[in-house]
Amino acid sequence: MSLKERLKRLTGEEIKNVKPAVIDRQDQLRSLRQRIEGILNRRPAVVYPSKITGSRKDNTKLQDILSGFEEKNSFGSFFRIHSILDGTDTHGNRRLNELSDLNMDAVALLANDRRLKNLDCRDVLFLDTETTGLAGGTGTLAFLIGLGWFEFDGNFVVSQLFARNFAEEQAVLAALQDIVATKHYLITFNGKAFDVNLLSSRYILNRLNNPLISLPHLDLLHPARRLFGHRITNSRLMTLEETLLGFYRDGDLPGCEVPLRYFNWLRSHDPYLLLDVFHHNRLDITALAALTVHLAEIFNVDCNSHHYSPDDFFAVARLYLDRGEQARACSLLENLSRFGANPSTVKARQDLSLVYKRQRNWEKAVMLWKELLRENPRNLFAAEELAKWHEHGEKDTETAFQLVKKILDTVPKMEKKEKEDWQHRMCRLESRRQKRS
C-alpha cells in the first residue's frame, strides 16, 4: 500500500478498489503479444520440401553407377570401390609412378622419424577420410575411408571403404585393419590432428584394436607448410595442388558439403548424391601421392630444378639445420650462395656464416660478413656479426666502435628496439675505449 492510500484511510476518504500494478502488467503482456504477432506476420512463409532435393524415384543402386561391390567380413558388410590406376597417370605435373623412386631418407627427414629410412616406397599407405562432421568428437563417423598404395607392377591402387549406414562401421574398420596389416607406414594430410585421431576414437568405441597407433606417420601438412609456406596463401591441400603441382579441381565438391551429402543419402538412398563424394576422396588420395613425390624430390635435385625456387631450397637448408644435418645444410647453402645477388642468396650466405661461426671456422665466417657488408653497407646482420668479431675475437674495440657508429649514422630508419640495441652497443664500446685510453 502506498503512502497516499494510507493517508486516505486515516482521513476516511474513499479508496477505489483498483489494482494498478495488476492492470499495468496485463497491459504489458497484451502489448508484448501484439508485437510478437506483428513480427511473426512479417516473416516470409517457409515451405518445407516434401522430399530431398536430388533424390530419384528409380531403384538405382550404388553398384549400378560406381565400379564397386559389396564386401563381407565377420563384422558384416560394406561397399568397396577398388580402382587400379596406371603408373603413367598424372596428378598435375607429377606421374604416380615417380613414387617408385621415392627417397626414403628424404621421407624420414620430412617426418623426423628415422624408422622410415629402412622401409620401401611400396610399404606406404596413403589415407584420407570423409566424415559426418569436421569438428571430430565421439559423434563423428568416418563413413568413407580412402586408401592408396603403390604396387610392384607399377600401378597405383585407390581403395575406398564405404559404410552405407552407421551399422556398417565395424565392418569398415575391420577391413581397414586387414589392409593396414600389409603396410608399414602411413602418409596423410593433417592426419595427425584429424583423420588418425578420429579413427582411433572409432576403434575404441567399437572395441577393436587400433592398427594405426604403431605405424610411423608422415603428415604432409607440416613439412609442406615449412618448405613452401613463403609462397602459399594458406595450407589447404587444394592450394598446395594449385601452387606446387599445377593441378586445378574444376567442379570438385567442397569438403564442407560432404557431411550433408551423406545425411541426404541416408534419407533417400539416392546413389547419385555420392558420386561427387567418391570423386573428391579419390582426388585427395592421388594428391597425397603427388605431393609426397614433390616434397621428397627437393632433397635430390640441384638448385637449378624448374620445380623449385631458391627460397624453397633455402627452406630445405634450414630444415637440415633443425634436424642436425649440418654438413648437408652447409653444402646446400654454399650452392645457393653462388646464385648471384638476390634475397635468397643473401639469406643463404647469412645462414652459412652462422654455420661457420658455430664450427669456429672464423676465416670463412668473417670473409662472408665482409662480402655482405661490402655489397650492402646497410646490412645490419653482417655489421653486427663483424662488430662482435672485432670486439670479442680480435679485441679491437676501436674498429668495432667505428663500425657501429657508421651504422647509426647511415641507417637512420630502424625499429625503436633495434636502434636502442645499437645505441647500447656503442655506449658500451665507448666506455671500453675510454678505459683503455
Summary of the structure (lengths in Angstrom):
residues: 437
radius of gyration: 34.3
end to end distance: 96.0
largest distance: 113.5
contacts: 1284
relative contact order: 0.09
helix: 58%
strand: 12%
